[in-house]
Amino acid sequence: MRLKILRVEPTVGAGAPGTVLDDRLTVACGADAVRIVELQRAGKTPMKVAEFLRGTEVKAGARFA
Protein backbone atom coordinates (compact mmCIF):
# COMPACT_ATOMS: atom_id res chain seq x y z
CA MET A 1 0.00 0.00 0.00
CA ARG A 2 1.37 3.40 -0.96
CA LEU A 3 1.00 6.27 1.51
CA LYS A 4 1.88 9.91 1.23
CA ILE A 5 2.75 11.40 4.63
CA LEU A 6 1.31 14.91 4.75
CA ARG A 7 1.89 16.05 8.34
CA VAL A 8 3.92 14.76 11.31
CA GLU A 9 4.78 15.88 14.84
CA PRO A 10 8.23 15.32 16.36
CA THR A 11 8.24 13.11 19.46
CA VAL A 12 10.61 11.02 21.55
CA GLY A 13 11.42 7.45 20.68
CA ALA A 14 14.22 5.53 19.10
CA GLY A 15 14.59 2.54 16.86
CA ALA A 16 15.50 1.44 13.38
CA PRO A 17 14.32 4.06 10.89
CA GLY A 18 10.86 3.26 9.54
CA THR A 19 9.82 1.05 12.48
CA VAL A 20 6.35 1.65 13.94
CA LEU A 21 6.72 2.15 17.69
CA ASP A 22 3.11 2.19 18.91
CA ASP A 23 -0.58 2.02 17.96
CA ARG A 24 -0.71 5.81 17.34
CA LEU A 25 1.57 5.50 14.29
CA THR A 26 4.74 6.83 15.88
CA VAL A 27 7.61 5.98 13.53
CA ALA A 28 11.27 5.75 14.53
CA CYS A 29 13.80 7.92 12.72
CA GLY A 30 16.96 6.59 14.35
CA ALA A 31 17.61 8.59 17.55
CA ASP A 32 14.21 10.34 17.45
CA ALA A 33 10.71 9.67 16.13
CA VAL A 34 7.74 11.32 14.44
CA ARG A 35 4.04 10.74 14.95
CA ILE A 36 2.09 10.75 11.70
CA VAL A 37 -0.86 13.17 11.94
CA GLU A 38 -2.23 13.23 8.39
CA LEU A 39 -1.68 10.95 5.41
CA GLN A 40 -3.09 10.08 2.00
CA ARG A 41 -3.53 6.68 0.37
CA ALA A 42 -2.86 6.46 -3.36
CA GLY A 43 -5.86 7.81 -5.26
CA LYS A 44 -7.74 8.81 -2.09
CA THR A 45 -8.36 12.06 -0.23
CA PRO A 46 -6.16 13.13 2.73
CA MET A 47 -7.21 11.79 6.15
CA LYS A 48 -6.26 12.08 9.80
CA VAL A 49 -4.31 9.13 11.15
CA ALA A 50 -7.14 8.15 13.56
CA GLU A 51 -9.47 7.67 10.58
CA PHE A 52 -6.82 5.62 8.75
CA LEU A 53 -6.23 3.40 11.79
CA ARG A 54 -9.95 2.66 12.18
CA GLY A 55 -9.85 0.81 8.87
CA THR A 56 -6.25 -0.41 8.76
CA GLU A 57 -4.37 -2.33 11.45
CA VAL A 58 -0.73 -1.34 11.84
CA LYS A 59 1.03 -3.14 14.69
CA ALA A 60 4.06 -1.94 16.64
CA GLY A 61 7.18 -3.41 15.04
CA ALA A 62 5.87 -3.08 11.47
CA ARG A 63 8.29 -1.40 9.05
CA PHE A 64 7.74 1.29 6.43
CA ALA A 65 9.98 0.88 3.41
Secondary structure as UniProt FT lines:
FT   STRAND          3..11
FT   TURN            17..18
FT   STRAND          19..20
FT   TURN            23..24
FT   STRAND          26..28
FT   STRAND          33..41
FT   TURN            42..43
FT   STRAND          47..48
FT   HELIX           49..55
FT   TURN            60..61
//
